Amino acid sequence: MIEIGLNAVIVAVADPHPQVLTIAPPGGGVPPALPFGPFDPTRHRTFEIGLREWVEEQTALRLGYVEQLYTFGDRGRHHIHSDDGPHVVSVGYLALARQTARSDAALAQQNARWRSWYSFFPWEDWRAGVPDVVAAEIMPALSAWMRAPVPAGSPPRAQSREDRVRQAFNLQGLDEEGAGWDEEKVLDRYELLYEAGLVEEARRDGRPAALERDCLPGLGLAMHYDHRRILATAISRLRAKLKYRPVVFELMPPTFTLTDLQRCVEAISGRHLHKQNFRRLVEKGDLVEATGETSTATGGRPAALFRFRRDVLKERPTLGLRVGGR
């Protein structure tokens, strides 16, 4: 028997962190979850209609921009001993939103809340350089895992453990500014940590590698079912999409300073960007236009306010901000 589930990764940016909307599933001690629910063909004409209905019911939030992310259907997605029941195939969606005081008050009444996605993926925030957890915990643990014998019966891999770790983390190829780090490989890195038994979900799911060792406590908050894997997929998608579509403006207010825009891009990409280089990227892409007004919100000199130049969508089929090490 197969059931179809619908999962929403809803992203906003509240300086200086990218936020993901989470709910508290029924039952005590259950990790935070993404908004989710089953597709009901008697109620929902389409998957997206069903998703929007579940999100509004669980969070009181009405979604704007939504795109289908991926279909998650692997056997054993939840718990290794629970496959006797219906097999759940989940259709994941990525949605972008803007936080407001009014929406936050409604969320609180629904027992939903925004959380920094770096609370789930602390190794992905490179804005201040290599995260401490990478050198102190992750790389020593992965080095030991690379040296350990591969268990009998493991599925064959086209690449060795060493090659996969090197491509996912690539610490040897970095320069002082982090060039060479591929911020888009969020899912690759999470799946390596899961396979090596280093994250809580691997222990909870009964994976042998996790039962043989202690999980690393510094590797972020666990999530309900495989929702952290779904979130990793969404982060990878959004980081890639920044480079060829102007999706960042879906997260910005109608008017903003260039500093506000830079902080938003840095929050999503997990990278520090040089101010002048970033402004050249924006100017070269002709993505914004000055409003003629200024903001004094920073308390310093008045900063010029800009807005997204929507006409650019008619002029070029692909445009974005080519940030990052690729």
C-alpha positions as CSV (number, residue, x, y, z in Angstrom):
1,M,0.0,0.0,0.0
2,I,1.3,3.5,-0.9
3,E,0.3,6.8,0.6
4,I,1.3,10.2,-0.8
5,G,2.5,12.8,1.6
6,L,3.1,16.5,1.0
7,N,5.9,18.4,2.7
8,A,6.6,22.1,2.6
9,V,10.0,23.7,3.1
10,I,9.1,27.4,3.8
11,V,12.0,29.8,3.8
12,A,12.3,33.4,5.0
13,V,15.3,35.5,5.9
14,A,15.5,37.5,9.2
15,D,18.8,39.2,9.5
16,P,21.2,37.6,9.7
17,H,19.8,34.0,9.4
18,P,17.8,32.0,6.8
19,Q,14.7,30.7,8.6
20,V,12.7,27.6,7.9
21,L,9.1,27.2,9.3
22,T,8.7,24.2,11.6
23,I,5.8,22.7,13.5
24,A,5.6,20.6,16.6
25,P,4.1,17.2,15.7
26,P,1.6,15.6,18.1
27,G,3.2,13.7,21.0
28,G,5.8,14.6,23.6
29,G,9.5,14.7,22.8
30,V,9.0,14.6,19.0
31,P,11.6,16.5,17.0
32,P,10.5,19.6,15.0
33,A,9.0,18.9,11.6
34,L,8.3,20.6,8.3
35,P,4.6,21.3,7.7
36,F,3.2,18.1,6.2
37,G,0.1,16.0,5.6
38,P,-1.4,13.4,3.3
39,F,-2.7,14.0,-0.1
40,D,-6.4,13.3,-0.1
41,P,-7.8,13.0,-3.7
42,T,-11.3,13.5,-2.5
43,R,-10.4,16.9,-1.0
44,H,-7.4,18.1,-3.1
45,R,-7.7,18.5,-6.8
46,T,-3.9,18.9,-7.1
47,F,-0.9,18.2,-4.9
48,E,-0.2,21.9,-4.6
49,I,-3.7,22.7,-3.5
50,G,-3.4,20.0,-0.8
51,L,0.0,21.4,0.3
52,R,-1.3,24.9,0.6
53,E,-4.3,23.6,2.6
54,W,-2.1,21.7,5.1
55,V,0.3,24.6,5.5
56,E,-2.6,27.0,6.3
57,E,-4.2,24.6,8.7
58,Q,-0.9,23.9,10.6
59,T,0.6,27.4,10.5
60,A,-2.1,29.9,9.5
61,L,0.3,31.0,6.8
62,R,-0.9,31.5,3.2
63,L,1.8,30.6,0.8
64,G,3.0,32.8,-2.2
65,Y,5.8,31.5,-4.3
66,V,5.8,27.6,-4.4
67,E,7.7,25.2,-6.6
68,Q,7.9,21.4,-6.5
69,L,11.2,20.2,-5.1
70,Y,11.6,16.5,-5.3
71,T,9.8,13.2,-4.7
72,F,11.1,11.2,-1.7
73,G,10.2,7.5,-2.0
74,D,13.1,5.4,-0.7
75,R,12.1,2.3,1.3
76,G,13.1,2.7,4.9
77,R,12.8,6.5,4.9
78,H,11.5,6.7,8.4
79,H,12.5,3.8,10.7
80,I,14.2,0.6,9.6
81,H,11.7,-1.7,11.3
82,S,8.5,0.1,10.3
83,D,8.2,-0.9,6.7
84,D,5.3,-3.3,7.3
85,G,2.9,-0.4,7.2
86,P,1.9,1.8,4.2
87,H,4.9,3.1,2.2
88,V,4.8,6.9,2.2
89,V,6.0,8.7,-0.9
90,S,6.4,12.4,-0.1
91,V,6.3,15.2,-2.6
92,G,8.4,18.1,-1.3
93,Y,7.8,21.7,-2.1
94,L,10.0,24.8,-1.7
95,A,8.2,28.0,-0.7
96,L,9.5,31.5,-0.1
97,A,8.0,33.9,2.4
98,R,8.6,37.1,4.3
99,Q,8.4,37.3,8.1
100,T,6.1,39.9,9.6
101,A,5.1,40.6,13.1
102,R,1.5,39.8,12.2
103,S,2.4,36.4,10.7
104,D,4.7,35.6,13.7
105,A,1.8,36.1,16.1
106,A,-0.4,33.8,14.1
107,L,2.3,31.1,14.0
108,A,2.7,31.2,17.8
109,Q,-1.0,30.4,18.2
110,Q,-0.6,27.4,15.9
111,N,2.5,26.1,17.8
112,A,4.6,26.7,14.7
113,R,7.9,28.7,14.7
114,W,10.7,29.9,12.5
115,R,14.1,28.4,13.1
116,S,17.5,29.2,11.6
117,W,18.3,26.4,9.1
118,Y,21.8,26.5,10.5
119,S,20.4,25.1,13.8
120,F,19.9,21.9,11.7
121,F,23.0,22.3,9.6
122,P,25.7,24.2,11.6
123,W,28.5,23.0,9.2
124,E,26.9,24.9,6.3
125,D,27.4,28.4,7.7
126,W,30.7,29.7,6.3
127,R,30.1,33.4,6.6
128,A,32.8,33.7,9.3
129,G,35.1,31.1,7.7
130,V,35.3,27.3,8.2
131,P,32.8,26.4,11.0
132,D,34.5,25.1,14.1
133,V,32.4,21.9,14.1
134,V,33.9,20.9,10.7
135,A,37.5,20.7,11.9
136,A,36.8,19.7,15.5
137,E,34.2,17.0,15.0
138,I,33.2,16.2,11.5
139,M,36.5,15.6,9.7
140,P,38.1,13.4,12.5
141,A,34.9,11.3,12.6
142,L,34.8,11.0,8.8
143,S,38.5,10.1,8.7
144,A,37.9,7.2,11.0
145,W,34.9,6.1,9.0
146,M,36.9,6.2,5.8
147,R,39.5,3.8,7.3
148,A,36.9,1.4,8.7
149,P,36.0,-1.7,6.7
150,V,32.9,-1.5,4.5
151,P,30.3,-3.8,6.0
152,A,29.4,-6.9,4.1
153,G,26.3,-6.6,2.0
154,S,26.6,-2.8,1.6
155,P,25.4,-1.5,-1.8
156,P,28.2,-1.0,-4.3
157,R,29.4,2.6,-4.8
158,A,31.0,4.1,-7.9
159,Q,33.3,6.1,-5.7
160,S,35.3,5.2,-2.6
161,R,34.5,6.7,0.8
162,E,37.6,8.8,0.6
163,D,36.6,10.3,-2.8
164,R,33.1,11.1,-1.6
165,V,34.3,12.8,1.5
166,R,36.9,14.8,-0.5
167,Q,34.3,16.0,-3.0
168,A,31.7,16.9,-0.4
169,F,34.0,18.8,2.0
170,N,37.1,19.6,-0.1
171,L,38.9,21.2,2.8
172,Q,42.3,20.5,1.1
173,G,41.4,22.6,-1.9
174,L,40.3,25.7,-0.1
175,D,42.1,29.0,-0.1
176,E,42.0,31.5,2.9
177,E,38.7,32.9,1.7
178,G,37.0,29.5,1.3
179,A,37.1,29.4,-2.5
180,G,36.7,25.8,-3.6
181,W,33.9,25.1,-1.1
182,D,30.8,24.0,-3.1
183,E,27.9,25.5,-1.1
184,E,25.4,23.5,-3.2
185,K,26.4,20.1,-2.0
186,V,24.3,20.3,1.2
187,L,22.5,17.0,0.5
188,D,25.7,15.2,-0.3
189,R,27.2,16.2,3.0
190,Y,24.2,15.4,5.1
191,E,23.9,11.9,3.4
192,L,27.5,11.2,4.2
193,L,27.0,12.1,7.8
194,Y,23.9,9.9,7.9
195,E,25.7,7.0,6.3
196,A,28.6,7.3,8.7
197,G,26.2,7.2,11.6
198,L,27.1,10.7,12.9
199,V,23.6,12.3,13.0
200,E,20.8,11.5,15.4
201,E,18.4,10.4,12.7
202,A,20.8,7.5,11.8
203,R,20.7,6.2,15.3
204,R,17.0,6.7,15.6
205,D,16.4,4.8,12.3
206,G,18.5,1.9,13.5
207,R,21.3,2.2,11.0
208,P,24.2,-0.1,11.9
209,A,27.0,2.6,11.7
210,A,25.2,4.7,14.2
211,L,24.5,1.8,16.6
212,E,28.2,1.1,16.7
213,R,29.2,4.6,17.9
214,D,27.9,7.7,19.6
215,C,26.3,10.4,17.4
216,L,28.1,13.7,17.4
217,P,26.1,16.2,19.6
218,G,27.3,19.2,17.7
219,L,25.7,18.2,14.4
220,G,22.5,20.2,14.7
221,L,18.9,19.5,15.7
222,A,17.3,16.3,14.5
223,M,14.0,16.5,12.6
224,H,10.9,14.3,12.4
225,Y,11.1,11.4,10.0
226,D,13.5,12.3,7.1
227,H,12.6,16.0,7.1
228,R,16.2,17.0,7.6
229,R,17.0,15.3,4.3
230,I,14.1,17.1,2.6
231,L,15.4,20.4,4.1
232,A,18.9,19.7,2.8
233,T,17.5,19.1,-0.7
234,A,15.7,22.4,-0.5
235,I,18.8,24.4,0.6
236,S,20.8,22.9,-2.2
237,R,18.1,23.9,-4.7
238,L,17.8,27.4,-3.4
239,R,21.5,28.0,-3.3
240,A,21.9,26.9,-6.9
241,K,18.9,28.9,-8.0
242,L,20.3,32.1,-6.6
243,K,22.8,32.0,-9.4
244,Y,20.5,31.9,-12.4
245,R,17.1,33.2,-11.2
246,P,16.3,36.3,-9.1
247,V,14.5,34.3,-6.4
248,V,16.3,36.3,-3.6
249,F,13.9,39.2,-4.3
250,E,11.0,37.0,-3.2
251,L,12.5,37.2,0.3
252,M,13.1,40.9,0.3
253,P,10.6,43.7,1.1
254,P,9.5,46.0,-1.7
255,T,12.3,48.4,-1.0
256,F,15.7,47.7,0.5
257,T,19.3,48.8,0.8
258,L,22.1,47.0,-1.0
259,T,23.5,46.0,2.4
260,D,20.1,44.4,3.2
261,L,20.3,42.5,-0.1
262,Q,23.9,41.4,0.5
263,R,23.1,40.1,3.9
264,C,20.1,38.1,2.5
265,V,22.3,36.5,-0.2
266,E,25.0,35.7,2.4
267,A,22.5,34.1,4.7
268,I,21.2,31.8,2.0
269,S,24.5,31.0,0.4
270,G,26.4,30.6,3.7
271,R,29.2,32.7,2.3
272,H,30.7,36.1,3.2
273,L,30.8,38.4,0.1
274,H,33.0,41.3,-0.4
275,K,30.9,44.5,-0.5
276,Q,32.4,46.0,-3.7
277,N,32.4,42.7,-5.6
278,F,28.8,42.1,-4.6
279,R,27.7,45.5,-5.8
280,R,29.4,45.0,-9.1
281,L,27.5,41.8,-9.5
282,V,24.2,43.6,-8.8
283,E,25.1,46.5,-11.2
284,K,26.2,44.2,-13.9
285,G,23.0,42.2,-13.8
286,D,20.9,45.4,-13.8
287,L,18.7,43.8,-11.3
288,V,17.7,46.8,-9.2
289,E,16.8,50.4,-9.6
290,A,17.1,53.3,-7.2
291,T,13.8,54.6,-5.7
292,G,15.3,58.1,-5.0
293,E,14.6,57.6,-1.3
294,T,16.9,56.7,1.6
295,S,16.8,54.8,4.9
296,T,18.3,55.7,8.2
297,A,17.4,52.4,9.9
298,T,21.1,51.5,10.4
299,G,21.6,54.6,12.6
300,G,24.5,55.8,10.3
301,R,24.6,57.7,7.1
302,P,21.4,57.5,5.1
303,A,21.5,54.6,2.7
304,A,19.9,54.6,-0.7
305,L,16.8,52.5,-1.2
306,F,16.4,50.2,-4.2
307,R,13.7,47.9,-5.6
308,F,13.8,44.9,-7.9
309,R,13.6,45.8,-11.5
310,R,11.0,43.4,-12.7
311,D,11.3,44.4,-16.4
312,V,14.6,42.5,-16.4
313,L,12.6,39.2,-16.4
314,K,11.4,40.1,-19.9
315,E,14.9,41.0,-21.1
316,R,16.9,37.9,-20.2
317,P,15.7,34.3,-19.7
318,T,18.3,33.5,-17.0
319,L,19.7,35.9,-14.5
320,G,21.0,35.7,-11.0
321,L,23.9,36.5,-8.7
322,R,26.9,34.3,-9.5
323,V,28.2,34.1,-6.0
324,G,30.1,31.1,-4.6
325,G,33.1,29.0,-5.5
326,R,31.8,27.3,-8.6
